[in-house]
Amino acid sequence: MQVEKFRYDNRIPKLFLIATIFWGAVGMLAGLLIAFQLAFPALNFDLPFTTFGRVRPVHTNAVIFAFVGNGIFTAVYYSLPRLLKTPMWSNTLSKIHFWGWQLIIAVGATTLLLGYTTAKEYAELEWPLDIAITVIWVVFGINMFGTIFTRRERHLYVAIWFYIASWVTVAMLHIVNSFELPVSLLKSYSWYAGVQDALVQWWYGHNAVAFFLTTPYLGLMYYFLPKAAERPIYSYRLSIVHFWSLIFIYIWAGPHHLLYTALPEWAQSLGTAFSVMLLLPSWGGMLNGLFTLRGAWDKVREDPVLKFFVVAVTCYGMSTFEGPMLSLKNVNAISHYSDWTVAHVHIGALGWNGFLTFGMAYWLVPRLFSTNLYSKKMAAQHFWLGTLGIVLYAIPMYWAAFRSYFMMSAFTPEGQLQYQFIDVVQSMIPFYILRAIGGSIYLLGVLLMVYNLVKTAKQGSFLKFEEAEAPRLEKAYKPQPGTFWHAVIERKPTLLLVLSLIVVGLGGIFELIPTFLVKSNVPTIASVKPYTPLELQGRDIYIREGCYNCHSQMIRPFRYEVTRYGEYSKAGEFVYDHPFQWGSKRTGPDLARIGGKYPDSWHFNHMLDPESMAPGSVMPKYPWLFENKLDISTTNSKIHAMRKLGVPYPIGYEKEANEELKKQATDITNNLAKDKIKISSDKEIIALIAYLQRLGKDIKGEEKESLASK
């Protein structure tokens, strides 16, 4: 059999690794800023692009798509050629992938800071960037499958199964969730509305965690952990069970993010049931990883790489135990909208993704530069700093969640709420400070790693290419008798791709389609009307400033929520909301029924200086809303786009929309003048007041009519 010579190109993995570390530090720095902003609002600096609502999506996107994303590509571009005994299929596509991805990250961060957002968590980038992501993802897929089809290894190793399933599922999630109607170059409205938008968003959001933060990193684990331990993976058959059961069950679990909301009950129950089942395959994978270290635990004491891997896999186990627990309704009632979810997410991000990435970097850099790690002692110090950072981050958040729940739900013997919302906010500040300290320690460890890796690189010599040889695959192949049935799938990447797509597609089909087709899922409410042009403009300002990051618009049917905020929310209230604004965290109070609760002057002063209306508030100031003129040149296109999406504005309404807008703005400025506040009616703050005063009024009107008819 003829042996062919070829070489592995280390330049692209090196570039992706540098990008991983760089964007990781940037993303964590942004996280640190917003963590301190919650305790010290002055750190918002009264500037639009440094405000919490705009920086928070930069933090989440940078960590998920820049740090973890580049970590995935580092692992794929290093491991795939070696597992398949062939170079990457196209060096040109590799470069396009690398530079295209970095450009998307840089432009995405800039647009988010400028306030261009779709307001859909983890999918905030506007439509041109969504298209760019799709193109680069396809380039990545072509290069990956080109490599697979030109391989010299007949069977695909388990890491590659996870790479393939992740690629096809992320493509499906991104395309379905990104359906939106452009209004301008950097503004669009979600194709879906209200309940349907919420379901699609959290089907995407949950599975972005699953198929971007988890499954490709499981591929990374299956490659780098055995390499570092110098042991084969514990169980081949457990890998098969882990892979297929995980990708099948994961995709169904998204609705557990919407328990006790206006989502149909059947969808909530489905999400809960599959979330609980998810525990088994997740722990199967964790045990497969930990048992791989059998006979090598003594190495863990000495080897910093294995230390990071062990804690990473343990954090994976903790997160995947906690996730199903959080999907139980009685637990979710406490955790949702609280800092518990924040802690849960960061156990995964800092522990699982972070530590696995650091372990990979410590293993990879010495090999790329043909040298030894500069300082094992420094790597061990990084390990302990990182571990301490995670503990200091997570424990205060768990504590804060229980404390806020008990305060929010406390009643006096007379049946009154015992605490105001601002009391809860004030009691959270010490926990926010502790969290920020934990994050600072974690980031300090990362900076120590950067120094260690730079010194390692400097003492070595970069190995651009590695020579290798392997025989070409023969077309005629007869499997050995007694070969396990799954080996057939492992030899056929197209079959593996199609089966993966079918398995993950089933969950989407059975969850999403009934919600769109069965009208009884979203009962209409006659009193709910489309937003006026001024309210629509104000809603877009609300979205631009990222208010959804701290405020929900979803009142759950609990006594303490109904007493505090008003009548619980119904599905029919949101039929004109493109996109929905239910939120996922309540740093501030729910706003679903805020309309009419306070006079216009209260909102005016509150946005100018929150502490003047709510002493002790941690909300930033928004002085630019009082200076910026409202851009009414976009009103016509917004009305037109909304009608295209099914909002029943009359034909030709565009012609009179701005006149109606000006009239409503004048009414608000006249109201403000009665309270001795003078401001021009063409400022953005007027539109925002109009929107806030509308929230919940439709349903309140229905209640009044109902009472009058009795």
C-alpha positions in Angstrom: 0.0 0.0 0.0 1.4 3.3 -1.1 2.2 5.8 1.7 1.6 9.5 0.9 3.4 12.3 2.4 1.7 15.6 3.5 1.9 18.2 6.1 -0.3 19.9 8.7 -0.5 23.7 8.6 -0.3 25.2 12.1 -0.7 28.8 11.0 -4.5 28.9 11.1 -4.9 27.2 14.5 -2.3 29.6 15.9 -4.3 32.6 14.6 -7.5 31.3 16.0 -5.8 30.6 19.3 -4.5 34.2 19.5 -8.0 35.5 18.6 -9.5 33.3 21.3 -7.3 34.7 24.0 -7.6 38.3 22.8 -11.4 38.3 22.5 -11.7 36.4 25.7 -9.9 39.1 27.6 -12.0 41.8 25.8 -15.3 40.0 26.6 -14.3 39.5 30.2 -13.3 43.1 30.6 -16.7 44.2 29.3 -18.3 41.8 31.8 -16.2 43.3 34.5 -17.4 46.8 33.6 -21.1 45.9 33.7 -20.6 44.0 36.9 -19.2 47.1 38.6 -21.9 49.3 36.9 -24.6 47.4 38.8 -23.0 48.4 42.1 -21.7 51.9 41.0 -24.0 53.4 38.4 -21.6 56.3 37.9 -19.4 53.9 35.9 -22.0 54.2 33.1 -20.3 57.6 32.5 -23.6 59.1 31.2 -22.6 58.2 27.7 -24.7 56.1 25.4 -22.0 53.7 24.3 -20.8 52.9 27.8 -24.2 52.3 29.3 -25.1 48.9 30.8 -27.8 48.2 28.3 -25.5 48.5 25.3 -22.3 47.0 26.9 -24.0 43.9 28.2 -24.8 42.4 24.8 -21.2 43.2 23.8 -20.1 41.1 26.8 -22.3 38.1 26.0 -21.6 38.1 22.3 -17.8 38.5 22.8 -17.7 35.6 25.2 -19.9 33.3 23.2 -19.0 34.0 19.6 -15.6 35.6 19.9 -14.0 33.7 22.8 -15.7 30.4 22.6 -16.2 30.6 18.8 -12.6 31.1 18.2 -11.8 28.4 20.7 -14.0 26.0 18.7 -12.2 26.9 15.5 -8.8 26.5 17.1 -9.7 23.0 18.1 -11.3 22.1 14.8 -8.4 23.4 12.6 -5.9 21.6 14.8 -7.6 18.3 15.5 -9.5 17.7 12.3 -6.5 17.3 10.0 -4.8 15.0 12.5 -7.8 12.8 13.1 -8.3 12.5 9.3 -4.6 12.3 8.4 -4.9 15.0 5.8 -4.4 18.8 5.6 -7.3 21.2 5.7 -9.0 21.1 2.3 -8.5 24.7 1.4 -6.0 27.2 2.9 -7.9 30.0 1.1 -11.2 29.1 2.8 -9.4 28.8 6.1 -8.1 32.4 5.8 -11.5 33.7 4.6 -13.1 32.0 7.6 -10.6 33.5 10.1 -10.6 37.0 8.8 -14.3 37.0 8.1 -15.2 35.9 11.6 -12.9 38.5 13.2 -14.4 41.2 11.0 -18.0 40.2 12.0 -16.9 40.3 15.7 -15.4 43.8 15.4 -18.3 45.3 13.4 -20.8 43.5 15.6 -19.3 45.0 18.8 -19.2 48.4 17.2 -22.9 48.3 16.0 -24.1 47.1 19.4 -22.3 50.0 21.2 -23.9 52.3 18.7 -27.4 50.9 19.6 -28.1 48.8 16.6 -29.7 45.7 18.0 -32.5 43.2 17.3 -33.0 42.9 21.1 -33.0 39.1 20.8 -30.6 37.7 23.4 -27.4 36.1 21.9 -28.7 37.1 18.4 -28.7 40.9 18.7 -26.7 41.6 15.6 -28.7 43.2 12.8 -29.6 41.6 9.4 -26.4 42.4 7.3 -24.3 40.8 10.0 -26.7 37.8 10.1 -26.1 37.3 6.4 -22.3 37.7 6.9 -22.4 35.0 9.7 -24.3 32.7 7.4 -21.8 33.1 4.6 -18.8 32.6 6.8 -20.5 29.6 8.5 -21.0 28.0 5.1 -17.3 28.7 4.2 -16.4 26.9 7.4 -18.7 24.0 6.5 -17.3 23.6 3.0 -13.8 23.6 4.3 -14.6 21.1 7.0 -16.5 18.7 4.8 -13.9 19.1 2.0 -11.3 17.9 4.5 -13.5 15.0 5.7 -14.2 13.8 2.1 -10.4 13.8 1.3 -9.4 12.0 4.4 -7.0 9.1 4.8 -8.8 7.7 7.9 -11.9 5.6 7.2 -13.7 6.0 10.5 -14.7 9.4 11.9 -13.6 9.8 15.5 -16.3 10.9 18.1 -14.9 14.5 18.2 -15.8 14.9 14.5 -19.4 13.6 15.2 -19.8 16.5 17.6 -18.2 19.0 15.1 -20.6 17.9 12.3 -23.8 18.0 14.5 -22.8 21.4 15.9 -22.2 22.8 12.4 -25.6 21.7 11.0 -27.6 22.6 14.1 -26.1 26.1 14.5 -26.9 26.7 10.8 -30.5 25.7 11.3 -30.9 27.7 14.5 -29.3 30.8 13.1 -31.4 30.8 9.9 -34.7 30.2 11.6 -34.2 32.7 14.4 -32.9 35.4 12.1 -35.9 35.8 9.9 -36.5 39.5 10.0 -37.8 42.3 7.8 -35.3 45.1 7.1 -36.5 48.6 7.6 -33.1 50.3 6.9 -29.5 49.3 6.6 -29.1 48.6 10.3 -32.7 48.2 11.5 -35.1 45.3 11.2 -38.2 43.8 12.8 -38.4 40.2 13.8 -40.6 38.1 11.4 -42.3 36.6 14.5 -44.4 38.4 17.1 -45.1 38.0 20.9 -45.4 34.4 22.0 -44.1 32.9 18.8 -41.1 35.2 18.8 -40.4 34.2 22.4 -40.6 30.5 21.6 -38.3 30.8 18.6 -35.9 33.1 20.5 -35.5 30.7 23.4 -35.5 27.6 21.1 -32.5 29.4 19.6 -31.1 30.8 22.8 -31.1 27.5 24.7 -29.7 25.6 21.8 -27.0 28.3 21.1 -25.8 27.2 24.6 -26.3 23.6 23.6 -24.7 23.5 20.1 -22.2 26.4 20.4 -21.1 26.3 24.0 -21.5 22.6 24.6 -21.4 20.1 21.8 -18.3 21.5 19.9 -16.6 21.7 23.3 -17.4 18.1 23.9 -15.6 17.4 20.6 -12.7 19.4 22.0 -12.9 17.3 25.2 -12.9 14.1 23.3 -9.8 15.1 21.4 -7.6 17.0 23.9 -8.4 15.2 27.2 -7.2 11.7 26.0 -4.2 13.4 24.4 -3.3 15.2 27.7 -4.0 12.1 29.8 -2.2 9.8 27.2 -5.1 7.4 27.6 -7.9 6.4 25.1 -11.4 7.6 25.8 -13.0 5.5 28.5 -15.9 4.0 26.5 -16.5 4.0 22.8 -20.1 2.8 23.2 -20.8 5.3 25.9 -19.7 8.0 23.4 -22.3 6.8 20.9 -25.1 6.9 23.5 -23.8 10.3 24.7 -23.8 11.8 21.2 -27.1 10.7 19.8 -29.2 11.1 23.0 -27.7 14.5 23.7 -28.3 16.0 20.3 -31.8 14.6 20.2 -33.0 15.7 23.7 -31.2 19.0 23.9 -33.2 20.6 21.1 -36.5 20.1 22.9 -35.6 21.8 26.1 -35.8 25.5 25.1 -39.3 26.3 26.4 -38.1 25.8 30.0 -36.9 29.4 29.7 -40.5 30.5 29.5 -42.2 28.7 32.4 -45.1 30.5 34.0 -45.2 32.9 31.0 -47.9 33.4 28.4 -46.4 30.5 26.4 -48.9 27.6 25.9 -48.8 25.2 28.8 -48.2 22.2 26.6 -45.0 23.8 25.3 -43.8 24.5 28.8 -44.4 20.9 29.9 -42.6 19.6 26.9 -39.6 21.8 27.7 -39.6 20.6 31.3 -39.9 16.9 30.4 -37.0 16.9 28.0 -34.9 19.1 30.2 -35.1 16.5 33.0 -34.3 13.7 30.6 -31.2 15.7 29.5 -29.5 14.9 32.7 -28.7 11.3 31.7 -26.8 11.9 28.4 -25.0 14.9 29.9 -23.7 13.0 32.8 -22.9 10.1 30.5 -20.5 12.4 28.7 -19.1 13.8 31.9 -18.4 10.4 33.3 -16.9 9.3 30.0 -14.5 12.2 30.3 -13.6 11.7 34.0 -13.2 7.9 33.6 -10.7 8.5 30.8 -8.3 9.6 33.6 -8.5 6.1 35.2 -5.0 5.2 36.2 -3.7 8.7 35.5 -5.1 10.6 38.5 -1.5 11.0 39.9 -0.7 13.1 36.8 -3.5 15.5 37.7 -1.5 16.6 40.7 1.4 17.7 38.6 0.0 18.6 35.2 -1.8 22.0 35.0 -3.4 21.0 31.7 -5.2 18.0 33.3 -6.2 20.2 36.3 -8.0 22.6 34.0 -9.6 19.7 32.2 -10.8 18.0 35.3 -12.4 21.2 36.7 -13.9 21.9 33.3 -15.6 18.5 33.0 -16.8 18.8 36.6 -18.3 22.2 35.9 -20.0 20.6 32.9 -21.5 18.1 35.2 -22.6 20.7 37.7 -24.2 22.9 35.0 -26.0 19.9 33.4 -27.3 18.8 36.8 -28.5 22.3 37.6 -30.1 23.0 34.2 -32.7 20.2 34.6 -33.4 21.3 38.2 -34.0 24.8 37.0 -36.6 23.5 34.5 -38.7 22.2 37.4 -41.5 24.7 37.8 -41.2 25.1 41.6 -37.4 25.8 41.2 -37.9 27.9 38.2 -40.4 30.1 40.1 -37.4 31.2 42.3 -34.6 31.2 39.8 -36.2 32.9 36.7 -35.6 36.6 36.4 -33.0 36.3 39.3 -29.2 36.1 39.6 -29.5 32.3 39.9 -29.6 32.0 36.2 -26.6 34.4 35.9 -24.7 32.1 38.3 -25.8 29.0 36.3 -24.6 30.4 33.0 -21.3 31.5 34.4 -20.5 28.1 35.9 -20.7 26.9 32.4 -19.0 29.8 30.7 -16.1 30.3 33.2 -15.8 26.7 34.3 -16.6 24.5 31.3 -15.7 26.7 28.4 -13.1 28.8 30.1 -11.1 26.1 31.8 -11.3 23.7 28.8 -10.0 26.5 26.6 -7.2 27.3 29.0 -6.2 23.6 29.2 -6.2 23.4 25.4 -4.0 26.6 25.2 -1.5 25.3 27.7 -1.3 22.0 25.9 -1.2 23.5 22.4 1.2 26.4 22.6 4.3 24.4 23.6 3.6 22.0 20.7 3.1 24.8 18.2 6.4 26.4 19.3 8.4 23.2 19.8 9.2 23.9 23.4 8.1 23.4 27.0 5.7 25.5 28.9 7.5 28.6 30.3 6.2 28.1 33.8 4.1 25.3 35.2 4.1 27.1 38.5 2.5 30.1 36.9 -0.1 27.9 35.2 -0.9 26.3 38.6 -1.4 29.8 40.0 -3.7 30.6 37.1 -5.7 27.5 37.9 -6.2 28.5 41.5 -7.0 32.1 40.7 -9.5 31.0 38.1 -11.1 28.5 40.6 -11.3 31.2 43.3 -12.8 33.6 40.8 -15.5 31.2 39.9 -16.4 30.5 43.5 -16.4 34.2 44.4 -18.6 34.9 41.4 -21.1 32.1 41.8 -21.8 31.9 45.5 -22.9 35.6 45.9 -25.2 35.2 42.9 -26.9 32.1 44.4 -27.3 33.9 47.7 -28.6 37.0 46.0 -31.2 34.9 44.1 -32.7 33.4 47.3 -32.6 36.7 49.1 -34.4 38.6 46.4 -37.0 35.9 46.1 -37.8 35.9 49.8 -37.9 39.7 49.8 -40.0 40.0 46.7 -42.6 37.4 47.9 -42.8 38.6 51.5 -46.2 40.0 52.8 -47.0 41.7 56.0 -49.6 40.2 58.3 -52.1 42.8 56.9 -51.5 41.3 53.4 -49.3 44.1 52.0 -46.0 43.6 50.2 -43.3 43.9 52.9 -40.6 45.4 50.7 -40.5 47.9 47.8 -38.6 46.9 44.7 -35.9 49.5 45.6 -35.3 47.7 48.9 -34.5 44.5 47.0 -32.2 46.4 44.6 -30.3 48.0 47.6 -29.8 44.6 49.3 -28.3 43.2 46.1 -25.4 45.7 45.9 -23.0 43.9 48.3 -23.5 40.7 46.2 -22.8 42.6 43.0 -19.6 43.9 44.4 -18.5 40.4 45.5 -19.3 39.1 42.0 -17.2 41.8 40.4 -14.3 41.0 42.7 -14.6 37.3 41.7 -14.6 38.3 38.0 -11.6 40.5 38.6 -9.6 37.6 40.1 -10.7 35.3 37.2 -9.5 38.0 34.7 -6.2 38.4 36.6 -5.6 34.7 36.1 -6.2 35.1 32.3 -3.6 37.9 32.1 -1.2 35.6 34.0 -1.8 32.9 31.3 -1.2 35.5 28.5 2.2 36.3 30.0 3.0 32.6 30.5 2.1 31.7 26.9 3.9 34.7 25.4 7.1 33.7 27.2 6.6 30.1 26.1 6.3 31.2 22.5 9.3 33.5 22.7 11.5 30.7 24.1 10.5 28.4 21.2 10.3 28.5 17.5 7.0 28.4 15.7 6.4 25.2 13.7 4.5 26.3 10.7 4.2 22.9 9.2 4.3 19.4 10.6 5.3 16.6 8.2 3.2 13.5 8.2 2.5 10.4 6.1 -0.4 7.9 5.7 -1.7 5.4 3.1 -4.5 6.6 0.8 -7.9 5.1 1.5 -8.8 2.2 -0.8 -12.2 2.4 -2.4 -12.9 -1.3 -1.9 -13.5 -1.9 1.8 -14.8 -4.9 3.6 -15.7 -4.4 7.3 -14.3 -6.9 9.7 -16.8 -9.5 10.9 -18.4 -8.5 14.2 -17.9 -4.8 13.6 -20.4 -2.7 15.7 -23.3 -1.4 13.6 -22.5 2.2 14.4 -19.3 1.9 12.4 -21.3 2.1 9.2 -22.4 5.7 10.1 -18.8 6.6 11.2 -17.6 5.7 7.7 -20.2 7.8 5.9 -20.0 11.6 6.8 -23.0 12.5 4.6 -25.2 9.9 6.4 -24.0 11.3 9.7 -24.8 14.8 8.6 -28.3 13.9 7.4 -29.1 11.8 10.5 -27.9 14.6 12.8 -30.1 17.1 10.9 -33.2 14.8 11.2 -32.6 14.2 14.9 -32.3 17.9 15.8 -34.9 18.9 13.3 -37.6 16.8 15.0 -37.6 18.9 18.1 -38.0 22.1 16.2 -40.8 20.8 14.0 -42.9 19.5 16.9 -42.5 22.5 19.1 -42.6 25.4 16.7 -45.1 24.5 14.0 -48.1 23.9 16.3 -47.5 27.3 18.0 -47.8 29.0 14.6 -50.6 27.0 13.1 -53.0 26.4 16.1 -54.8 29.7 16.7 -56.0 28.7 20.2 -52.3 28.9 21.3 -52.5 32.7 21.1 -56.1 33.9 21.9 -56.6 37.4 20.6 -57.8 40.3 22.8 -60.1 42.8 21.1 -58.8 45.8 23.1 -55.2 45.2 22.1 -54.4 47.7 19.3 -51.2 48.5 17.3 -48.8 51.1 18.6 -49.2 54.7 17.5 -46.4 56.0 15.3 -44.9 57.9 18.3 -45.1 54.8 20.5 -43.5 52.7 17.8 -40.6 55.1 17.6 -40.4 55.1 21.4 -40.3 51.3 21.4 -37.4 51.3 19.1 -35.5 53.7 21.4 -36.3 51.3 24.3 -34.8 48.5 22.3 -31.8 50.6 21.2 -30.9 51.4 24.8 -31.1 47.7 25.8 -33.8 48.3 28.5 -34.8 44.6 28.1 -31.5 43.6 29.7 -32.8 44.8 33.1 -36.6 45.0 32.8 -39.1 42.3 31.9 -42.6 42.8 30.4 -44.1 39.5 31.6 -46.1 39.3 34.8 -46.2 35.7 36.1 -49.4 34.4 37.9 -47.9 34.6 41.4 -49.6 36.5 44.2 -46.6 38.6 44.9 -46.1 39.5 41.2 -49.8 40.3 40.6 -49.9 42.4 43.7 -46.7 44.3 42.8 -47.1 44.8 39.1 -50.8 44.1 38.2 -52.8 41.5 36.3 -50.8 38.6 35.0 -49.8 38.7 31.3 -51.7 37.0 28.5 -50.6 35.7 25.2 -52.9 38.0 23.2 -51.3 41.2 24.6 -48.2 40.7 22.5 -49.5 40.0 19.0 -48.1 43.2 17.6 -44.7 43.0 19.4 -41.9 42.6 16.8 -39.8 41.6 18.6 -41.1 40.5 22.0 -39.7 42.2 25.1 -40.3 39.7 27.9 -36.7 39.9 29.1 -34.8 37.3 31.1 -33.5 39.2 34.2 -35.1 41.8 36.6 -32.4 44.1 37.8 -35.2 46.7 37.6 -39.0 46.1 38.0 -41.3 44.6 35.5 -42.8 47.2 33.1 -45.7 45.3 31.6 -48.3 47.5 33.4 -46.2 50.7 33.8 -48.5 52.7 31.5 -50.5 55.3 33.4 -49.0 54.3 36.7 -47.0 57.6 36.9 -47.5 61.0 35.2 -45.4 61.9 32.2 -43.2 64.2 34.4 -42.2 61.2 36.6 -40.8 59.3 33.5 -39.1 62.5 32.3 -37.3 63.0 35.6 -36.6 59.3 36.1 -34.8 59.0 32.7 -32.9 62.2 33.4 -31.8 61.2 36.9 -33.3 57.9 38.2 -32.2 58.6 41.8 -34.4 61.8 41.9 -37.5 59.6 41.6 -36.2 56.4 43.1 -33.4 57.0 45.7 -31.0 54.1 45.7 -31.7 53.2 42.1 -28.8 51.6 40.1 -30.3 52.6 36.8 -28.1 54.7 34.5 -29.0 58.3 33.4 -30.0 58.9 29.8 -29.1 62.6 29.2 -28.8 62.2 25.4 -32.5 61.3 25.0 -33.2 65.0 26.0 -30.8 66.3 23.3 -31.3 63.9 20.4 -34.0 64.8 17.9 -36.4 62.0 17.1 -35.8 60.8 13.5 -39.3 60.8 12.0 -38.0 60.2 8.5 -38.2 56.4 9.4 -41.8 56.4 10.5 -43.3 55.6 7.1 -41.0 52.6 6.5 -41.6 51.3 10.0 -45.3 51.5 9.6 -45.0 49.8 6.2 -42.8 47.0 7.5 -45.1 46.4 10.5 -48.1 46.1 8.1 -46.1 43.6 6.0 -45.6 41.6 9.2 -49.4 41.5 9.9 -50.0 44.5 12.1 -53.3 45.9 10.9 -52.4 49.5 10.1 -54.8 50.9 7.5 -53.6 51.1 3.9 -52.2 54.6 3.3 -51.7 55.2 7.0 -48.1 56.2 6.3 -49.3 59.5 4.8 -50.8 60.7 8.1 -48.5 58.8 10.5 -46.1 61.7 11.2 -48.9 64.2 11.7 -50.5 61.9 14.3 -47.0 61.4 15.8 -46.5 65.2 16.2 -50.0 65.6 17.7 -49.3 63.0 20.4 -45.9 64.5 21.1 -47.4 67.9 21.5 -50.0 66.5 24.0 -47.1 65.0 26.1 -45.1 68.2 26.1 -48.3 70.1 27.2 -48.7 67.6 30.0 -45.1 68.2 31.0 -45.6 71.9 30.9 -48.3 71.6 33.5 -45.6 70.2 35.8 -43.3 73.2 34.8 -41.1 71.1 32.5 -40.3 72.7 29.2 -38.9 70.7 26.4 -39.4 70.6 22.6 -41.8 67.9 21.4 -39.3 66.6 18.8 -36.9 65.0 21.4 -36.4 61.3 21.7 -37.5 61.3 25.4 -41.0 62.3 24.3 -41.3 59.1 22.2 -40.0 56.9 25.0 -42.5 58.4 27.4 -45.3 57.7 24.9 -44.2 54.0 24.7 -43.8 53.6 28.4 -47.2 55.1 29.1 -48.8 52.7 26.6 -47.5 49.5 28.2 -50.4 47.5 29.7 -53.0 50.1 29.0 -54.9 48.0 26.4 -55.6 45.2 28.9 -56.5 47.8 31.6 -59.1 49.2 29.2 -60.6 45.8 28.8 -60.8 45.3 32.5 -62.7 48.7 32.9 -65.1 47.7 30.1 -65.7 44.4 31.8 -66.5 46.0 35.1 -68.8 48.6 33.4 -70.8 45.8 31.8 -71.6 44.1 35.1 
